[in-house]
Structure formats: structure tokens, C-alpha cells
Amino acid sequence: MKHLSKYLLIAFLCLVASQNRIFSQTYLVDTIQYQGDVDYPINLVILGDGFLVSELPVFRDSAESYINLLFTVDPFSRFKSFFNAFSISVPSNEQGAAMHPDTLIDNYFGSTFNYAGIERLLVPTNNTRITNVLANNFPEYDQVFMLVNSTKYGGSGGWVATASLHEDSKEILLHELGHSFANLADEYWAGIQYAREAINMTQETDLEKLRWRNWYGDNNIGLYSHAESTSWYRPHQNCIMRYLGEPFCAVCREGLIESIYALASPFKGYEPGITTFHMSSDSVLFKVELTHPEPTSLVRVWYLNDEMIGENVDSITVRFTELKDGRNKVIASVTDTSSWIRPYEDETYHKTEVEWVVYTWGVGSEQQIKIFNHSAISIYPNPVYDYLNVKILGEQIGEVFIELYDSQGRQIKNSIIQYPGRHSLEMSNLEAGLYMIRISMDGNYLSSRIIIKH
Ligand SMILES: [Zn+2]
């Protein structure tokens, strides 16, 4: 009986597993470029439609060559270290794309030309399958590309940047990436239904208010009206958002960089990992790990309590003696000073900071008295031999929570004492050394280093 139920359970699990395979199918995920854990950089994912099983190696090669091309194009060339890239090999039963949305073929993602009546508009129409494949194979995606196995010219933007394998399609994909990744508008006249205020499209003619005013008159950036609708303007005459084969203009390039920083901070990591803590040693090493554009344009500045204490270093040591009693602030500030970014005076979108709050209370051999929430607290003597006295004076009645930490930050003991009054805490059973006492009162706290000697 026991064996039978076990067998039934196994059979049931097999059934669940096989059903799961139907609904959460996994495919081969190839790494094209890896700069770090998927939680950190921007993840580009390439899907393919209309590739037969036998053609999947072609898909993978195409995906790789698209990614390689992408990182030769500005501004992506400088920000390669901010991106991972992967391809997912999904086979289709039928090759290529449909010629019309009314006559879809048996490709996997429902890609079709002639979308919305525009012949070159190539769109993968089966969004459910796209989202399922991503959810089951690479849920951490940031930007998705679709390569469609057809040599007919075509592509589209939307949330999935799509292009065929036509020889100009690499350029199409860059153009479509401008739409998908940075929400850029077309700089050719695509029709009134696509006209909108965007990074690179406007109806504003007041040069003081113009969104690309910081570029105006430079890098061939101006205010050029669309011949087909003269109340709409573009910033450049020859941007890839107008003509394939051209680079991104300075305005679009800046827009793409803003999108990169919106998705990936230059901070890869920092230490200490906890940003609020008590200084329980003579010094602390603060350290940042950064992702740099290439060449780097990041300027690093360190502050202690708003005073600059370091520049263009990745780590800095702060000594206990440099801290004031109570609350201290250590900031690592990183700014991209690239000439490709021209923020308005009051904007600092490309500035990123890590802030640590470090609490301390001075150590000394004399009795210390601090006014704290209308109470005077004394902790003495210091150094301590057998007993540490905590005296709290004041008119209010209440309880304080006392914790003692060793130099490694481990809690050694804790107790609750009533105030006002004086309490003696036994220390003779503790090893000689440096300790931190923390007193919490009414949601506030203070801490002090004490030295135990025997
Ligand atoms: Zn442009």
C-alpha cells in the first residue's frame, strides 16, 4: 500500500511535470554578452520568429552579429559594460512571416508584414507567446528584439524592436531600438497619427523652452520643420531616426544615455552593504564598485558631513576621530560628465549617490553627559573595570533599552532599565577590549564606545 501510494504520487508528479512543459516550455538560452548578474545590468534578449529547428543556428549567428553591431554604434559603444545580451532559440513550424495579418502562417510569434496596411510594417502579433516565452526563459529582460526569418525589408518598434533579415535590417533594428528603448519619435514624417511631443519631436518654437535648447546651434542641431506638416519640428536633418545608415543625432544619443542610466546605475556594488550603522571600530573602509562608460566620464567625489574628503578614488577610510558625536553622513557621489550629456542647470539625472549614516558618540576617560530628549544621560567610568554605570536624570519616567556590542558588531548583552535613576551593569565577565553601548529611548538612540579593562 505504501509503495502503491508512492507510485501514484510519482505518476502524479510526472503528469504535472509534463503539463508544465506544455505551458512553461523552456528553450535554449545562449549568452552573447555577459557583464554581470542579471539583476544588475540591462538585459537585452533576442527572440527569433519563422526559424525552423534546422535554422536555429542561423538565428543564433544573426542574433550575435546584431548585438556586435549594436555596440559599434554610439552611444551604445561607450556603454557596452552596462549590458548583458542573450538569445532564446524558439523553433517555428513554418518558415518566415505572413504577408498579411489576415493570413497568418504557423510561425511561433505570429509575425506578419503589412501590419495596419503598411507593407514594410513587420509585427509579431502573438504577444501572449512572447510574454510566456520571456516569463519561462528569461523574466529579467529589459529590452526585447525579434528577428524574423525573411529577407523582405521590414520592421517595427513597440515594446519589441522587430526587424527582418533584409540586408538593411540591422539599421532598421537600430532605428526601432530608438523607439523601443528611448521612446524616440521618427524624424521622417510618419503621418499625423505619430506626431507627438518627444525627445526629438516638438511643436515648441521658443528657443528658451525648446527641449533640446542645450544642443541648439551645435552638432548640426537646429529646429527643422517637417515639410509635410510645418508646425512639427525635428532636431537634425540626418539622424538615423530619419534615414537608415546615419548615426543617432546628439539629441537622440543623449536620450538613449538617459534611458541607459534609468535602467542601470553606475553603482555595481558598495561597502559597507548596510547604509545605517554604528561605528564600533577605529576606522571604516567605504568602497564603491562602478561600471564605467568607455572611455570613462564618471567623476567620483566623497563627502563626510558635506565636506569633500576624496576625489576620483573607489574607496576611502574614515577614522573614528574624524566623526562628530551623533549622526554622520558619508556620501559617494558619481556624476557622468560626458560631453554627450548636457543637463539643464538644475537637473542632475546623471548623478548617482550612495549615502551612509554613521552613528557615534565620543569616547573619553571622563564622565560624559548628553542631553537627550530632556534627559541627561551619563555613562561612566570609561575605561570600565567591573561595573559600568548608566545614570539618567530628568523629570519624565520611562524605560530605556540598553545593548552592548563587541568590536565585531555582535550583540553581547541587552537590558531594559527604568529612568530616572542610576543602574550598574556588570562587565567583569567580559573580555578586555573595545565595546559599543547603545541606548534607545523614545525611538531615538545614542551610542558610545567603551573600553573594558581588567
Ligand atoms: Zn535624432
Boltz pocket constraint, residues with backbone or C-beta under 6 A from the ligand:
constraints:
  - pocket:
      binder: B
      contacts: [[A, 187], [A, 200], [A, 235], [A, 236], [A, 239], [A, 240], [A, 241], [A, 248], [A, 249], [A, 250], [A, 251], [A, 252], [A, 253]]
      max_distance: 6.0
